[in-house]
Amino acid sequence: LIEPTTCLLTVEIIVNLYSKEQSLELLCKLKKSRADVPRALIAYGLRYFVQRCSDESLRQHALQALVQMKQDSSEEVRQEVNDALTRLQVERIK
């Protein structure tokens, strides 16, 4: 998957249709993709997961995975990660 819209829809389908454990596991596997666009959208997927998941342990695991992505080799991915973390922080303050 390289096309952004397809990746975005795929990420949302994963989070919404799979069990929370399965979706988090799959998102963590997908963040190892070679292509930048899918990896960048996994940052969105992890943020989306954190927003939708009520299990605090799984949410923390997703946040840790997102923070680990701050070290990605791609500037695009790092920017998406920073945006995701910023949005989560803003939502927490509200």
N, C-alpha and C positions, 0 to 999 in steps of 0.2 A: 504494500500500500504506500503510494507516494502522494496521491491527490489529497489535499487537506480536508475537503468536505467529507470524503469517504472515511478518512481516518477519524474525524470528529464524530461522525455518526456511529462508527464501529465502537469507539470508546464509550459513548453513551449507552449503546446497546449492551455492551459487556457489563457496565455498572448496573443497569436497570434489570437485566434478565437473569444474570447468573447470581448464585448465592454470593453474599459479601466476601466470604473466604475465597471462593473461586475467582471472583472478579479482581480482587486485590492481587492474588497470585498471578493471574494473567497479565494485569497491568505491569507488574514488576518484571515479568518475562519480556513483555513488549518493549520496555525501556532499553533493552539491549539491541534493538533494531539498528542496522547499519545506516539507514537513511535518516537524515536530520528531521524531516517533517514529521514522520511518525513518532520519533522520540520527543519532539517538541510538544506534540499533542498528548503524549502520555502525561506530561506535566498538567495539562488541563484535566485529563482523566483522573489523576490522583486528587486534584482539587475538588473535582465533581464528586469523587468517592467520599472524601472527607465531609463534604457538605451533606451528603445523603445518608451516611452510615451512622447508626445510633450506638454501635459497639465501640466504646472508647479505646479498647485495646487495638482493634483494627484501624481505627482512625489514627492512632499514634504511629502504628506501623506504616501507614500510608504517608503520613507527614515525614517520617524518617526517610522513606524512599524518595520523597520529593526533595528533601534537603540534600540527600546524596547526589541528586542530579545537578546540584549547583556546580559540581566539578566536571560536568560534561565538556567534551572537547569543542562542541559547537556553540558559537555565540548565540545563535538563534534559540537553541535549547536552553541555554542559561538564562536568556531574556524571558522565555516563557515560564521557566521555573520561578524567577524573581517576581514576575507578574502574578503567578498563582499564589505564591507565599504572601505577597502584599495584599491581594484580595482576601485571602483567608484572615489575615490580621485585621483588615478593615471591618470585615463581617463580624469578627469576634468583639470588636469595640462597640458596635451598634447594639 
